[in-house]
Structures are given as structure tokens and as C-alpha cells.
Amino acid sequence: VGTLARLGANPSLALAEALPGAGPTTVYEPGITADEATERRTRFRGAVTALLAGGPA
């Protein structure tokens, strides 16, 4: 979004000039394991399926 804003504000900029020079300042890592994520996703999908079928969640 920032790159597009810079290009909009100054259309004479080359794309390379409008792109930020640095990478991300913060990296977020998952707070749960892959097994926990799978279990949560399975429960969620089961609840959605039951809801759409008109049964108890």
C-alpha cells in the first residue's frame, strides 16, 4: 500500500525507487504447535458443519 501511495504521490518515481529498502521489522511465529492447530481446525469445522446442518454445535 505504501509503495502505491508513493507512486501516486510522485508518478515519476521508478518502481525500484518506490519500493521500501528494508525487510519486515517484526516476525510473528505461531503460538501453538501444528498438532494443536489441526485439532482446533477440526473442532471448528465440526461445529460449522453441525451449525449448517441445523444440529447442535
N, CA and C atoms as a LAMMPS dump frame, in Angstrom:
ITEM: TIMESTEP
0
ITEM: NUMBER OF ATOMS
171
ITEM: BOX BOUNDS ff ff ff
-5.0000000000000000e+02 5.0000000000000000e+02
-5.0000000000000000e+02 5.0000000000000000e+02
-5.0000000000000000e+02 5.0000000000000000e+02
ITEM: ATOMS id mol type element x y z
1 1 1 N 0.833 -1.179 0
2 1 2 C 0 0 0
3 1 3 C 0.877 1.242 0
4 2 1 N 1.92 1.234 0.803
5 2 2 C 2.815 2.38 0.865
6 2 3 C 3.479 2.66 -0.468
7 3 1 N 3.875 1.597 -1.163
8 3 2 C 4.512 1.746 -2.47
9 3 3 C 3.548 2.388 -3.457
10 4 1 N 2.306 1.934 -3.46
11 4 2 C 1.307 2.525 -4.355
12 4 3 C 1.061 3.989 -4.011
13 5 1 N 1.057 4.32 -2.734
14 5 2 C 0.87 5.709 -2.319
15 5 3 C 2.036 6.57 -2.793
16 6 1 N 3.255 6.053 -2.657
17 6 2 C 4.422 6.809 -3.126
18 6 3 C 4.364 7.029 -4.628
19 7 1 N 3.969 5.993 -5.377
20 7 2 C 3.857 6.123 -6.832
21 7 3 C 2.744 7.101 -7.206
22 8 1 N 1.651 7.085 -6.46
23 8 2 C 0.557 8.019 -6.726
24 8 3 C 0.945 9.455 -6.431
25 9 1 N 1.715 9.652 -5.376
26 9 2 C 2.14 10.995 -4.998
27 9 3 C 3.222 11.527 -5.928
28 10 1 N 4.015 10.618 -6.488
29 10 2 C 5.106 11.023 -7.375
30 10 3 C 5.202 10.027 -8.526
31 11 1 N 4.386 10.196 -9.57
32 11 2 C 4.351 9.234 -10.675
33 11 3 C 5.663 9.117 -11.449
34 12 1 N 6.572 10.07 -11.253
35 12 2 C 7.843 9.999 -11.982
36 12 3 C 8.824 9.015 -11.343
37 13 1 N 8.504 8.502 -10.158
38 13 2 C 9.378 7.522 -9.498
39 13 3 C 9.388 6.213 -10.271
40 14 1 N 10.546 5.601 -10.34
41 14 2 C 10.632 4.241 -10.871
42 14 3 C 10.137 3.296 -9.781
43 15 1 N 9.676 2.127 -10.17
44 15 2 C 9.162 1.172 -9.197
45 15 3 C 10.217 0.837 -8.147
46 16 1 N 11.458 0.647 -8.568
47 16 2 C 12.54 0.321 -7.63
48 16 3 C 12.738 1.431 -6.607
49 17 1 N 12.495 2.674 -6.999
50 17 2 C 12.646 3.8 -6.07
51 17 3 C 11.493 3.855 -5.071
52 18 1 N 10.331 3.408 -5.484
53 18 2 C 9.154 3.469 -4.62
54 18 3 C 9.102 2.321 -3.616
55 19 1 N 9.754 1.211 -3.944
56 19 2 C 9.745 0.049 -3.047
57 19 3 C 10.569 0.329 -1.798
58 20 1 N 10.114 -0.14 -0.639
59 20 2 C 10.903 0.045 0.581
60 20 3 C 12.2 -0.748 0.505
61 21 1 N 13.231 -0.226 1.141
62 21 2 C 14.537 -0.869 1.078
63 21 3 C 14.766 -1.931 2.138
64 22 1 N 13.98 -1.927 3.186
65 22 2 C 14.212 -2.858 4.293
66 22 3 C 13.144 -3.941 4.324
67 23 1 N 13.48 -5.038 4.951
68 23 2 C 12.527 -6.128 5.14
69 23 3 C 11.645 -5.848 6.336
70 24 1 N 10.892 -6.838 6.762
71 24 2 C 9.993 -6.645 7.9
72 24 3 C 10.776 -6.377 9.181
73 25 1 N 10.206 -5.551 10.043
74 25 2 C 10.865 -5.251 11.31
75 25 3 C 10.464 -6.23 12.399
76 26 1 N 9.333 -6.906 12.225
77 26 2 C 8.844 -7.866 13.207
78 26 3 C 8.379 -9.123 12.491
79 27 1 N 8.726 -10.266 13.065
80 27 2 C 8.283 -11.55 12.519
81 27 3 C 7.471 -12.241 13.605
82 28 1 N 6.271 -12.658 13.257
83 28 2 C 5.399 -13.334 14.217
84 28 3 C 5.446 -14.838 13.982
85 29 1 N 5.612 -15.584 15.047
86 29 2 C 5.651 -17.041 14.991
87 29 3 C 4.384 -17.591 15.641
88 30 1 N 3.898 -18.737 15.159
89 30 2 C 2.705 -19.327 15.77
90 30 3 C 2.928 -19.621 17.253
91 31 1 N 1.885 -19.39 18.04
92 31 2 C 1.973 -19.647 19.472
93 31 3 C 1.528 -21.048 19.855
94 32 1 N 1.081 -21.831 18.882
95 32 2 C 0.643 -23.199 19.149
96 32 3 C 1.349 -24.142 18.179
97 33 1 N 1.363 -25.408 18.528
98 33 2 C 2.011 -26.393 17.663
99 33 3 C 1.105 -26.732 16.481
100 34 1 N 1.669 -27.393 15.5
101 34 2 C 0.895 -27.825 14.331
102 34 3 C -0.213 -28.788 14.748
103 35 1 N 0.072 -29.654 15.721
104 35 2 C -0.951 -30.597 16.201
105 35 3 C -2.12 -29.861 16.861
106 36 1 N -1.8 -28.838 17.667
107 36 2 C -2.862 -28.051 18.302
108 36 3 C -3.697 -27.321 17.251
109 37 1 N -3.044 -26.779 16.241
110 37 2 C -3.761 -26.079 15.171
111 37 3 C -4.688 -27.033 14.429
112 38 1 N -4.208 -28.228 14.154
113 38 2 C -5.027 -29.228 13.464
114 38 3 C -6.238 -29.6 14.302
115 39 1 N -6.038 -29.783 15.592
116 39 2 C -7.138 -30.157 16.489
117 39 3 C -8.17 -29.032 16.567
118 40 1 N -7.719 -27.792 16.663
119 40 2 C -8.64 -26.655 16.718
120 40 3 C -9.42 -26.514 15.414
121 41 1 N -8.726 -26.683 14.303
122 41 2 C -9.377 -26.583 12.994
123 41 3 C -10.433 -27.675 12.835
124 42 1 N -10.12 -28.886 13.295
125 42 2 C -11.063 -29.997 13.215
126 42 3 C -12.308 -29.709 14.043
127 43 1 N -12.128 -29.202 15.262
128 43 2 C -13.273 -28.844 16.115
129 43 3 C -14.102 -27.735 15.482
130 44 1 N -13.428 -26.733 14.938
131 44 2 C -14.126 -25.613 14.31
132 44 3 C -14.948 -26.083 13.115
133 45 1 N -14.338 -26.889 12.274
134 45 2 C -15.056 -27.384 11.095
135 45 3 C -16.239 -28.26 11.495
136 46 1 N -16.077 -29.047 12.547
137 46 2 C -17.181 -29.862 13.044
138 46 3 C -18.331 -28.995 13.529
139 47 1 N -18.004 -27.915 14.231
140 47 2 C -19.038 -27.005 14.724
141 47 3 C -19.751 -26.316 13.568
142 48 1 N -19.006 -25.89 12.564
143 48 2 C -19.617 -25.238 11.4
144 48 3 C -20.506 -26.215 10.65
145 49 1 N -20.04 -27.437 10.472
146 49 2 C -20.836 -28.453 9.779
147 49 3 C -22.139 -28.711 10.522
148 50 1 N -22.063 -28.84 11.856
149 50 2 C -23.266 -29.067 12.657
150 50 3 C -24.209 -27.871 12.571
151 51 1 N -23.661 -26.677 12.598
152 51 2 C -24.482 -25.474 12.516
153 51 3 C -25.211 -25.405 11.179
154 52 1 N -24.495 -25.672 10.1
155 52 2 C -25.109 -25.617 8.774
156 52 3 C -26.14 -26.725 8.572
157 53 1 N -25.967 -27.841 9.282
158 53 2 C -26.916 -28.952 9.176
159 53 3 C -28.114 -28.762 10.104
160 54 1 N -28.063 -27.727 10.949
161 54 2 C -29.169 -27.457 11.862
162 54 3 C -29.082 -28.216 13.165
163 55 1 N -27.957 -28.871 13.429
164 55 2 C -27.79 -29.628 14.665
165 55 3 C -27.106 -28.807 15.736
166 56 1 N -26.884 -29.412 16.909
167 56 2 C -26.184 -28.704 17.989
168 56 3 C -24.706 -28.529 17.642
169 57 1 N -24.161 -27.418 18.058
170 57 2 C -22.759 -27.132 17.739
171 57 3 C -21.845 -27.743 18.719
